[in-house]
């Protein structure tokens, strides 16, 4: 595999270092709580087709858990919040590698409708979590074991009442990574 180095560094700087710098600033200025955003990959499992992104989110999860262990009781509350699929540019303008990546996205529109939420909906979930936090460290995942079942019922109701809206997306396809002497270094 030969991903573009700059793409990986940019994603690491934004997701991982951005989280670390934000947490350090919050601590330095006496914040009572910090919320770090988890995402695909935060469970330590492969998250195709977004491996680079998932790697940075696994780092954020590890960093957040380590920070929670290092904090003295009462210093600062720490929340690891995993919103699940949030309708952002990353989901509405996904980039995949090669035709194999494009094939993985055949049912993507349904998946977005079925599982993705707007930032406003997820902000309300986060506000509810923050208002209830009592422990020094809390991890919260919006996606529960029963969420897909409830979402299926929601989509069926929307289909029956013709109130459902399919999220729009534009698939970007990059060339497959090259191997051997002709590959970029």
Secondary structure by P-SEA (a helix, b strand, c coil): ccccaaaaaaaaaccaaaaaaaaaaaaaacccbbbbbbccccccccccccaaaaaaaaaaaaaaaaaaaacccccbbbbbccccccccccccccccccaaaaaaacaaaaaaacccccaaaaaaaaaaaaacccccbbbbbccccaaaaaaaaaaaaaaaacccccbbbbbbbcccccccccccc
